[in-house]
Amino acid sequence: MESNDNELTNESFENRIDLSQLKEGVEKIKAEVAKVIVGQEKMVDLILTAILADGHILLEGVPGVAKTLASKLVSKSLAVDYSRVQFTPDLMPSDVLGTSVFNLKTSEFEFKKGPIFSNVVLIDEINRAPAKTQAALFEVMEERQVTIDGNRYEMEAPYIVLATQNPIEQEGTYRLPEAQLDRFLFKIEIDYPTLENEIEILVRESSRAGKSVDEISSVLSGKDIQAFRADVKNILVDDKLLQYIAQIVHQTRHDNSIYLGASPRASIALLNGSKAFAAIQGRDFVTPDDIKFIAPAVLKHRIMLTPEKEMEGSTADDVINQLVAKTEVPR
């Protein structure tokens, strides 16, 4: 994992909030995931941060870098309901949300819930379904509810959508509109493993020392997650750091490299995400490094680079890191 100045010990200061159970629970989940996945610590940190910040996650990476596996492992480590939906070009909204079925015995229509009704929902290859099916997710992701035939059905908390997509395949895919991308708290790009990690993967496979998903233990309940989220909301953020967040987002709207800047929703995502990441580190206050760590995951899917910048080979991460670097850090 990248070096992080945030990692302070609990002995370094005295918290106003007891975060010992939260930190212990997070460490247990990391330990369970590490039984199967080698490396990818940053990805796991960001996924857990998003869960504690009550946000949805978009995982992007080439085939074979454990996008789906990571989602399964995290959900398996939580004692909550889990469902998986494989998006395909012929998938209809009713296949995801559910449909009303006529009951011959009662002579009434009954609503049969679709796979979207779960605590953790994995949507595999979200960009393979047509626009109308993608649009069916808008309400459930934002409002945590579904309205069908005039009836409202609320989702049980905690409710998390983890979606995956392949960045290189274009044929048979439907690009996610910006309005839907904005509903994901984080977009996490998963890189190839390092040489050392790949050797470890081969060693495990050769010796059959690796664990399977079925061998992963559930370490946190839905009630635990809800309690930890309540703690995260009470994490302290200094007024100067609120200005720091606003300045970073404001710069995305006035940079010559960016065609479309981030909205105020990005500022709120930075705030909530940095609170959750601070809690994971065992601190009840946010530091500038917390904000820097999550900024790319929050902003990369909320900005559009100019065509000229894209032709130069620049990425959203490059531009975001430059913006953050030139934003004055509060003292």
GIDA-V42980 format. One record per residue. D_CENTER is the distance of its C-alpha to the mean C-alpha in Angstrom with 2 decimals. Layout:
# GIDA-V42980
d_center-><D_CENTER D_CENTER>
This chain:
# GIDA-V42980
d_center-><17.73 18.55 20.96 19.75 22.32 20.19 21.14 24.06 25.76 26.37 30.05 29.65 29.42 29.65 26.70 27.41 24.75 24.89 21.56 23.17 21.87 18.25 18.60 20.57 18.08 15.25 17.91 18.91 15.55 15.52 19.10 18.53 15.91 18.38 21.06 19.72 17.59 19.45 17.85 14.28 14.05 11.96 9.17 9.61 9.90 6.66 4.94 7.83 7.72 4.85 6.94 9.98 9.34 9.15 6.27 4.77 2.45 5.58 7.20 10.63 13.67 17.24 18.40 18.85 16.25 14.69 11.56 12.79 14.37 11.44 9.80 13.35 14.03 11.34 12.41 15.98 15.88 15.30 18.44 17.03 17.58 15.66 16.30 15.76 16.79 18.06 18.29 21.73 23.96 26.08 23.46 24.51 22.67 24.76 23.51 20.03 21.05 24.40 28.00 31.20 33.81 37.48 38.88 42.53 43.45 42.38 42.79 39.52 36.13 33.35 29.65 27.97 24.25 22.01 19.12 16.67 18.29 16.45 14.15 11.47 11.79 11.16 12.26 13.82 14.88 13.95 16.28 19.21 19.91 22.19 21.44 22.77 20.43 17.37 18.89 19.23 15.53 15.94 17.57 15.61 12.20 14.00 16.79 15.69 18.98 20.89 24.39 26.68 30.46 30.45 28.91 25.69 23.58 21.02 18.03 18.35 16.10 13.65 11.92 8.40 7.91 6.41 8.39 10.19 12.85 15.72 16.58 20.26 21.39 22.90 25.43 24.57 21.28 20.54 18.59 15.93 17.54 16.38 16.41 13.76 11.54 11.92 10.37 6.78 5.94 4.58 6.37 6.86 10.48 12.00 15.63 18.69 19.73 22.52 26.05 26.30 23.15 24.39 27.76 26.28 24.57 28.03 29.80 27.73 28.27 31.93 32.65 30.41 29.12 25.47 24.18 22.95 20.07 22.83 23.84 20.63 21.34 19.52 19.50 17.86 18.71 17.18 19.67 18.55 14.96 16.63 19.08 16.68 14.85 18.42 19.07 16.14 17.63 20.87 19.76 22.30 21.66 24.88 26.12 26.40 22.69 22.09 24.47 22.73 19.40 21.52 23.47 20.59 19.34 23.02 23.76 21.44 23.87 26.96 26.34 28.53 25.92 23.59 24.67 22.09 20.60 17.66 18.30 18.50 15.15 13.81 16.08 14.82 11.15 12.74 14.81 12.48 10.01 13.25 14.68 12.11 12.42 16.15 16.31 14.86 17.69 20.11 21.02 21.53 21.55 19.43 20.82 20.64 19.10 15.99 15.67 16.57 14.03 10.91 12.93 12.39 8.59 9.37 12.59 12.84 12.03 14.03 17.22 19.81 22.21 25.91 27.53 29.66 26.81 25.19 28.66 28.93 26.02 23.73 19.97 17.56 16.64 20.40 21.05 18.31 19.61 23.10 22.39 20.95 23.91 26.47 25.20 27.46 25.94 27.41 29.86>
